């Protein structure tokens, strides 16, 4: 399945080399110090994110955490990013981690609303790469990000954490005089390298037999002088962008606040593409009484993007540029000012795409949370969290009637299609709503002078629903861009899904003399995605850590003058993959289509399987954390071995069944690797500190079982 080796070097202001006393949140009601953790959790500060100069949170995270592979899916200014933590965890679904903002599980799906309906054209004409919703988050509002790479750290999240967890914590106010901050930046984007083009002054004029590919005319004698063009100069540009954020924070001992407003815009390197985002945020922390406090947050985002067909789609300008011969004048026009056809086989003129095809997407989104903490008795903390993520994306696509004949299959015509009768318009929307509610309790007890205990338990409820709608038509009159003006109304789409997950966990930690820690946990989940026999799933977790440098004997070894901290750790964890299948994939889905002029009911091509269950990941992790020379040199090393079982794979079914595939838990895969983080402070004074970090990752993917030959 692949191999990944990465080396990244970063420069930043110095901090604690290892940070064993840093508090980490790992899905429970109360944070845990890093020295108590038996698994690796990396932390990236907000200041480090903003130094990247990117308006995308995930792009800013590149190279700043071990075990993460972050890649861009397209060159679109709002294009999606893929994140893989310790390799892929599924072959049937996304391997994206679970995203949480201030305790709210948020949507990061990629759904394109500027596309054509595959129900009628059967092909990819404008591309399928859409925005993932993390592009909505303003990096300037982030205080820190915690990355839980594997199942050993993320097990407490149960059925949703098969690919790890990324937790985002936004900035909060502090008591004191109000502070006003303004940040601005300018970005410049350019194409790094162009594809080399043919510069020959002549073209080969030999004709070719379409069946045998034999040259029918003399090879080198039949040449024609031509003028060569570099079409890339006409479709690419230098893109400019700006990112502006103003924030006000402050408060009293009882009331603290943080508010911000931002505007981000970014031009694409392809002409007439851009992305803009408006962002408003308000966070308030209120101490109600000595035993109660309330924290609330509200984030409103409005974004808009002008797009062009991308990838290997038919209308993609890059597709035409790389296929047609570069001796056509793509700016040539007829007597009426219409662009002319270029190339062979009915290729679209790339200038037509840049100038005339319109794709626009607009998104409105609200993320809100409320967190009530109660301290009813000594050593007991109760936590009630409610979170909502509601987004609506609307998109339109307009392909004008071209004066020349392009691909006839797209417009439903034959070889003699009249170009004036084509034209296409679509309007699509995607609405996604997520709600999560958590109740957690933490009780701390001192068993003896040397032993203490922390008991945590909790219950969560998560609900999701989404709706995708598309109306489209073809046969447009010139200058008319609406679907209702189309001569032919094409089949529409109206898809709806909803699911819920409930779960509870119990976690117990014992601490001995503040240097030996032992933790065990169990979580039970139920999901409506799976059948009755597999609806309930149980996940276990256990880890241990030993801080040798805090032990009584450490100073007697004679190394404490230069060896500051030394911790060894081990962890085991299990987690599941709720997104391995869709909300209704276990049952037969039916749709209506026209047959012999009448509405008919059609079954899906996938055979139902009520016995599917979540893909399950089990991971063993070993590691160490060390620092030297008064914390000026730090080392973190991790070794992990994780196996994904019950892998969902679609098997081929016998044609006689009437179905084409059968989804079942028949596979398994493995990820093994190491992670090394080395940070140091070469220069340090009262006024200046320079920290350098080296991150090395190595991951090995292996498919252990793909089910073999299975026919049903």
ZAMARGU-4260 file (C-alpha; in steps of 0.2 Angstrom, whole numbers, plus 5000, padded with zeros to 4 digits):
<rodrens>
0) 5000/5000/5000 | 5015/5012/5000 | 5030/5018/5009 | 5032/5035/5017 | 5049/5043/5023
5) 5049/5061/5029 | 5062/5073/5036 | 5057/5091/5041 | 5067/5105/5048 | 5059/5120/5057
10) 5065/5135/5066 | 5055/5143/5080 | 5056/5152/5096 | 5062/5140/5110 | 5051/5132/5123
15) 5052/5117/5135 | 5062/5103/5126 | 5050/5089/5131 | 5036/5098/5142 | 5032/5084/5154
20) 5021/5095/5164 | 5011/5101/5150 | 4993/5097/5151 | 4985/5087/5137 | 4967/5084/5134
25) 4963/5066/5128 | 4945/5064/5127 | 4941/5065/5146 | 4933/5078/5156 | 4950/5084/5164
30) 4967/5086/5156 | 4982/5075/5159 | 5000/5080/5161 | 5011/5074/5147 | 5022/5064/5160
35) 5006/5053/5164 | 5003/5048/5146 | 5010/5031/5139 | 5007/5036/5121 | 5014/5050/5110
40) 5003/5066/5109 | 5011/5081/5099 | 5007/5099/5103 | 5008/5113/5090 | 5006/5131/5097
45) 4996/5144/5088 | 5011/5156/5085 | 5020/5142/5076 | 5005/5139/5065 | 5004/5157/5060
50) 5022/5158/5055 | 5018/5147/5040 | 5008/5161/5032 | 4994/5150/5026 | 4976/5153/5028
55) 4972/5134/5030 | 4974/5126/5047 | 4980/5109/5040 | 4992/5117/5028 | 5000/5127/5043
60) 5002/5110/5052 | 5013/5103/5039 | 5030/5097/5045 | 5026/5102/5063 | 5021/5085/5070
65) 5028/5068/5069 | 5018/5054/5060 | 5008/5066/5050 | 5008/5066/5031 | 4998/5081/5024
70) 4996/5083/5005 | 4986/5095/4994 | 4973/5087/4983 | 4972/5101/4970 | 4979/5118/4966
75) 4963/5126/4968 | 4964/5141/4980 | 4951/5132/4992 | 4957/5115/4987 | 4956/5101/5000
80) 4970/5094/5010 | 4972/5076/5015 | 4979/5071/5032 | 4986/5054/5036 | 4992/5049/5054
85) 5003/5034/5054 | 4997/5028/5037 | 4981/5024/5030 | 4968/5015/5041 | 4955/5010/5027
90) 4954/5005/5009 | 4935/5008/5007 | 4933/5025/5016 | 4943/5040/5020 | 4958/5039/5032
95) 4955/5057/5038 | 4957/5059/5057 | 4943/5065/5069 | 4943/5084/5071 | 4937/5092/5087
100) 4937/5111/5090 | 4934/5116/5109 | 4926/5099/5112 | 4914/5100/5097 | 4916/5086/5084
105) 4916/5095/5068 | 4913/5091/5050 | 4928/5090/5038 | 4919/5081/5023 | 4923/5085/5005
110) 4907/5087/4995 | 4907/5096/4979 | 4892/5107/4974 | 4899/5113/4958 | 4898/5098/4947
115) 4888/5088/4934 | 4876/5074/4938 | 4884/5057/4935 | 4867/5050/4933 | 4865/5056/4915
120) 4882/5059/4908 | 4892/5045/4916 | 4908/5054/4916 | 4919/5066/4925 | 4917/5083/4915
125) 4921/5096/4927 | 4931/5087/4941 | 4927/5080/4958 | 4939/5088/4970 | 4930/5099/4982
130) 4934/5109/4998 | 4935/5100/5014 | 4928/5111/5028 | 4943/5114/5039 | 4947/5128/5026
135) 4934/5137/5036 | 4944/5139/5052 | 4955/5154/5055 | 4972/5149/5060 | 4974/5166/5070
140) 4961/5161/5082 | 4970/5145/5087 | 4979/5143/5104 | 4986/5126/5101 | 4983/5110/5092
145) 4985/5092/5099 | 4988/5078/5088 | 4984/5060/5094 | 4992/5049/5081 | 4986/5032/5084
150) 4974/5021/5093 | 4984/5020/5109 | 4981/5039/5112 | 4964/5040/5103 | 4955/5024/5110
155) 4944/5034/5122 | 4935/5041/5107 | 4930/5024/5102 | 4921/5021/5085 | 4927/5037/5077
160) 4945/5037/5080 | 4952/5024/5069 | 4963/5036/5060 | 4968/5047/5075 | 4962/5063/5082
165) 4966/5081/5079 | 4960/5093/5093 | 4960/5111/5090 | 4959/5124/5105 | 4955/5142/5101
170) 4961/5157/5111 | 4953/5162/5127 | 4953/5179/5136 | 4963/5182/5152 | 4960/5194/5166
175) 4967/5211/5164 | 4966/5226/5153 | 4958/5224/5136 | 4971/5220/5123 | 4968/5224/5104
180) 4978/5214/5091 | 4979/5216/5073 | 4988/5204/5061 | 4990/5206/5042 | 5000/5196/5029
185) 5002/5196/5010 | 5004/5180/5000 | 5011/5178/4982 | 5007/5162/4973 | 5016/5156/4957
190) 5017/5141/4947 | 5033/5132/4952 | 5037/5124/4935 | 5029/5123/4918 | 5028/5108/4908
195) 5040/5108/4893 | 5032/5111/4876 | 5037/5107/4858 | 5046/5121/4850 | 5048/5114/4833
200) 5044/5126/4819 | 5036/5112/4809 | 5023/5098/4813 | 5023/5080/4806 | 5009/5079/4793
205) 5009/5060/4791 | 4992/5051/4792 | 4989/5036/4803 | 4978/5021/4800 | 4966/5021/4815
210) 4966/5002/4817 | 4984/4997/4814 | 4992/5014/4819 | 5003/5012/4803 | 5009/5028/4795
215) 5001/5029/4778 | 5012/5043/4771 | 5030/5046/4771 | 5037/5049/4788 | 5048/5064/4787
220) 5044/5072/4770 | 5026/5077/4774 | 5029/5092/4786 | 5020/5108/4788 | 5027/5125/4795
225) 5018/5130/4811 | 5018/5143/4824 | 5020/5136/4842 | 5012/5142/4857 | 5014/5139/4876
230) 4996/5139/4882 | 5002/5138/4900 | 5006/5157/4898 | 4988/5160/4895 | 4979/5151/4908
235) 4991/5153/4923 | 4995/5169/4933 | 5003/5176/4949 | 4990/5175/4963 | 4989/5187/4977
240) 4981/5185/4994 | 4979/5194/5010 | 4975/5188/5028 | 4969/5201/5041 | 4963/5197/5058
245) 4958/5210/5072 | 4955/5203/5090 | 4950/5210/5107 | 4953/5200/5123 | 4953/5203/5142
250) 4942/5202/5157 | 4941/5201/5175 | 4944/5187/5188 | 4926/5181/5185 | 4923/5185/5167
255) 4935/5183/5152 | 4932/5186/5134 | 4940/5184/5117 | 4933/5191/5101 | 4940/5192/5083
260) 4935/5196/5065 | 4945/5191/5050 | 4945/5192/5031 | 4955/5181/5020 | 4956/5181/5001
265) 4967/5171/4990 | 4968/5171/4971 | 4972/5155/4962 | 4986/5153/4950 | 4973/5148/4936
270) 4965/5164/4930 | 4947/5168/4937 | 4949/5157/4952 | 4949/5164/4970 | 4944/5160/4987
275) 4938/5172/5001 | 4933/5169/5019 | 4925/5180/5033 | 4926/5174/5050 | 4918/5180/5067
280) 4922/5172/5084 | 4917/5175/5102 | 4923/5165/5117 | 4917/5169/5134 | 4922/5161/5151
285) 4911/5165/5166 | 4914/5160/5184 | 4896/5158/5191 | 4900/5153/5209 | 4915/5145/5218
290) 4908/5128/5212 | 4902/5132/5195 | 4909/5140/5179 | 4903/5141/5161 | 4912/5143/5145
295) 4904/5147/5128 | 4910/5149/5110 | 4902/5155/5094 | 4911/5155/5077 | 4902/5161/5061
300) 4910/5158/5044 | 4905/5164/5027 | 4916/5159/5012 | 4915/5160/4993 | 4925/5152/4979
305) 4926/5154/4960 | 4932/5138/4953 | 4937/5130/4936 | 4936/5112/4931 | 4950/5103/4938
310) 4961/5087/4937 | 4958/5075/4922 | 4941/5081/4919 | 4935/5084/4901 | 4933/5103/4903
315) 4949/5105/4913 | 4960/5118/4905 | 4975/5108/4910 | 4968/5093/4902 | 4966/5102/4885
320) 4983/5110/4886 | 4992/5094/4888 | 4982/5085/4875 | 4980/5096/4860 | 4994/5101/4849
325) 5002/5118/4853 | 5001/5124/4836 | 4983/5130/4837 | 4979/5148/4840 | 4967/5147/4855
330) 4963/5166/4854 | 4956/5165/4836 | 4938/5170/4834 | 4925/5169/4820 | 4916/5184/4812
335) 4904/5185/4827 | 4918/5186/4840 | 4916/5168/4846 | 4931/5157/4850 | 4935/5143/4838
340) 4937/5125/4841 | 4955/5119/4844 | 4963/5102/4841 | 4956/5086/4836 | 4942/5075/4843
345) 4931/5089/4849 | 4942/5096/4862 | 4936/5111/4872 | 4946/5128/4869 | 4955/5131/4886
350) 4952/5150/4884 | 4933/5146/4883 | 4935/5138/4900 | 4944/5152/4908 | 4933/5166/4901
355) 4915/5158/4900 | 4913/5143/4911 | 4907/5148/4928 | 4908/5138/4944 | 4904/5147/4961
360) 4902/5140/4978 | 4896/5149/4994 | 4896/5142/5012 | 4889/5148/5028 | 4893/5139/5044
365) 4891/5141/5063 | 4900/5131/5076 | 4894/5134/5094 | 4898/5126/5110 | 4894/5128/5129
370) 4903/5119/5143 | 4897/5119/5161 | 4909/5114/5175 | 4903/5110/5192 | 4913/5106/5208
375) 4900/5099/5220 | 4912/5091/5232 | 4930/5091/5235 | 4940/5082/5222 | 4925/5079/5211
380) 4922/5088/5194 | 4907/5087/5183 | 4907/5093/5165 | 4893/5095/5153 | 4897/5099/5135
385) 4885/5104/5121 | 4891/5107/5103 | 4884/5111/5086 | 4891/5112/5069 | 4879/5117/5055
390) 4885/5122/5038 | 4876/5125/5021 | 4885/5125/5004 | 4877/5131/4988 | 4885/5130/4971
395) 4881/5134/4953 | 4889/5128/4937 | 4886/5136/4920 | 4894/5130/4904 | 4888/5141/4889
400) 4882/5136/4872 | 4899/5135/4862 | 4899/5141/4844 | 4909/5125/4840 | 4906/5107/4843
405) 4913/5100/4859 | 4911/5082/4866 | 4894/5077/4860 | 4892/5064/4874 | 4891/5077/4887
410) 4877/5086/4879 | 4867/5070/4873 | 4869/5073/4855 | 4878/5063/4841 | 4892/5068/4829
415) 4882/5081/4820 | 4877/5090/4836 | 4873/5108/4833 | 4884/5118/4845 | 4871/5132/4847
420) 4859/5119/4856 | 4871/5114/4870 | 4875/5123/4886 | 4873/5117/4904 | 4868/5124/4920
425) 4866/5116/4938 | 4862/5121/4955 | 4867/5111/4970 | 4867/5112/4989 | 4874/5102/5003
430) 4868/5105/5021 | 4877/5096/5035 | 4872/5096/5054 | 4881/5089/5068 | 4877/5088/5087
435) 4886/5081/5101 | 4882/5081/5120 | 4894/5074/5133 | 4893/5072/5152 | 4909/5068/5161
440) 4915/5066/5179 | 4932/5065/5187 | 4936/5060/5204 | 4953/5062/5212 | 4958/5053/5228
445) 4974/5051/5238 | 4976/5032/5243 | 4992/5035/5253 | 5006/5047/5254 | 5014/5039/5238
450) 4999/5033/5229 | 4984/5043/5221 | 4970/5038/5210 | 4960/5047/5196 | 4944/5040/5190
455) 4935/5046/5175 | 4919/5041/5167 | 4907/5049/5154 | 4893/5047/5142 | 4891/5055/5124
460) 4878/5056/5111 | 4882/5061/5093 | 4870/5065/5079 | 4873/5069/5061 | 4862/5072/5046
465) 4866/5079/5029 | 4856/5082/5013 | 4863/5084/4995 | 4852/5091/4981 | 4856/5094/4963
470) 4845/5101/4949 | 4852/5103/4931 | 4848/5105/4913 | 4855/5107/4896 | 4851/5116/4880
475) 4853/5134/4885 | 4849/5150/4875 | 4864/5162/4874 | 4867/5173/4890 | 4854/5162/4900
480) 4862/5154/4915 | 4848/5147/4925 | 4842/5129/4926 | 4824/5132/4923 | 4828/5140/4906
485) 4836/5124/4900 | 4827/5115/4886 | 4830/5098/4893 | 4828/5095/4912 | 4840/5081/4918
490) 4837/5069/4932 | 4839/5078/4949 | 4847/5071/4965 | 4840/5072/4982 | 4851/5062/4995
495) 4848/5062/5014 | 4858/5053/5028 | 4857/5053/5046 | 4865/5043/5060 | 4868/5043/5078
500) 4882/5036/5090 | 4880/5034/5109 | 4894/5028/5120 | 4901/5028/5137 | 4919/5026/5145
505) 4927/5022/5161 | 4946/5026/5164 | 4956/5023/5179 | 4973/5030/5183 | 4985/5026/5197
510) 5000/5037/5201 | 5015/5032/5212 | 5026/5046/5219 | 5023/5057/5204 | 5034/5046/5193
515) 5025/5030/5189 | 5008/5030/5180 | 4997/5016/5175 | 4981/5019/5166 | 4967/5007/5160
520) 4951/5012/5150 | 4936/5004/5142 | 4923/5012/5130 | 4907/5005/5123 | 4899/5012/5108
525) 4882/5010/5099 | 4879/5016/5081 | 4864/5016/5070 | 4875/5013/5055 | 4877/4995/5059
530) 4865/4980/5061 | 4857/4975/5077 | 4870/4961/5080 | 4885/4972/5078 | 4878/4988/5084
535) 4887/4988/5101 | 4906/4988/5101 | 4919/4988/5115 | 4936/4996/5115 | 4950/4994/5127
540) 4965/5005/5131 | 4980/5003/5143 | 4996/5012/5145 | 5010/5015/5157 | 5024/5028/5159
545) 5039/5029/5171 | 5048/5045/5173 | 5065/5039/5179 | 5072/5056/5181 | 5059/5059/5195
550) 5064/5044/5205 | 5074/5045/5221 | 5089/5036/5214 | 5091/5047/5199 | 5103/5060/5207
555) 5114/5046/5214 | 5118/5041/5196 | 5129/5056/5193 | 5120/5061/5176 | 5107/5073/5183
560) 5119/5088/5180 | 5117/5086/5161 | 5103/5074/5159 | 5087/5083/5164 | 5072/5071/5160
565) 5071/5053/5155 | 5054/5045/5153 | 5049/5028/5145 | 5032/5023/5140 | 5021/5009/5133
570) 5003/5009/5127 | 4990/4998/5119 | 4974/5004/5112 | 4959/5000/5101 | 4948/5011/5091
575) 4935/5009/5077 | 4930/5016/5060 | 4912/5023/5060 | 4915/5030/5043 | 4920/5014/5035
580) 4902/5013/5027 | 4888/5025/5024 | 4873/5027/5035 | 4863/5015/5024 | 4876/5004/5016
585) 4871/4989/5025 | 4854/4988/5017 | 4848/4989/4999 | 4845/5007/4993 | 4832/5010/4980
590) 4831/5025/4968 | 4818/5030/4955 | 4822/5031/4936 | 4812/5032/4920 | 4810/5016/4911
595) 4799/5014/4895 | 4792/5031/4899 | 4786/5027/4917 | 4794/5030/4934 | 4802/5014/4940
600) 4811/5008/4956 | 4829/5002/4955 | 4839/4993/4968 | 4857/4998/4971 | 4870/4987/4963
605) 4878/4982/4980 | 4870/4967/4989 | 4864/4971/5007 | 4874/4964/5021 | 4866/4967/5039
610) 4881/4959/5047 | 4894/4972/5043 | 4903/4979/5058 | 4916/4993/5061 | 4934/4991/5055
615) 4944/4989/5071 | 4962/4995/5074 | 4973/4988/5088 | 4990/4997/5091 | 5005/4994/5102
620) 5016/5009/5105 | 5033/5010/5114 | 5043/5026/5116 | 5054/5038/5126 | 5056/5056/5130
625) 5072/5064/5135 | 5080/5081/5138 | 5098/5086/5141 | 5109/5102/5146 | 5095/5111/5155
630) 5082/5107/5142 | 5092/5114/5128 | 5091/5097/5119 | 5076/5086/5118 | 5073/5069/5110
635) 5056/5060/5108 | 5056/5042/5100 | 5041/5032/5095 | 5039/5014/5088 | 5022/5008/5084
640) 5014/4993/5076 | 4995/4994/5072 | 4984/4982/5064 | 4967/4985/5056 | 4956/4970/5056
645) 4938/4968/5049 | 4943/4978/5034 | 4928/4982/5023 | 4931/4976/5005 | 4918/4975/4991
650) 4919/4957/4984 | 4913/4954/4966 | 4897/4944/4965 | 4891/4932/4952 | 4881/4940/4938
655) 4867/4928/4941 | 4863/4937/4958 | 4858/4953/4949 | 4871/4963/4960 | 4889/4968/4956
660) 4897/4968/4974 | 4895/4963/4992 | 4903/4973/5006 | 4910/4963/5020 | 4923/4963/5034
665) 4936/4952/5025 | 4953/4961/5025 | 4966/4967/5036 | 4981/4978/5035 | 4996/4984/5045
670) 5006/5000/5048 | 5023/4999/5057 | 5035/5013/5059 | 5046/5025/5069 | 5045/5043/5073
675) 5059/5054/5079 | 5058/5072/5086 | 5074/5081/5090 | 5074/5099/5096 | 5088/5110/5102
680) 5092/5127/5107 | 5109/5132/5100 | 5108/5150/5105 | 5100/5157/5121 | 5101/5173/5130
685) 5090/5185/5140 | 5084/5193/5124 | 5085/5180/5111 | 5082/5161/5110 | 5083/5150/5094
690) 5075/5133/5093 | 5078/5120/5079 | 5067/5105/5077 | 5071/5090/5067 | 5056/5078/5063
695) 5059/5061/5055 | 5045/5048/5051 | 5045/5031/5043 | 5029/5021/5040 | 5027/5004/5031
700) 5010/4999/5025 | 5006/4981/5021 | 4990/4973/5015 | 4989/4957/5026 | 4973/4950/5018
705) 4961/4956/5005 | 4949/4942/5006 | 4955/4931/4991 | 4943/4925/4978 | 4926/4926/4984
710) 4911/4924/4973 | 4893/4925/4979
</rodrens>
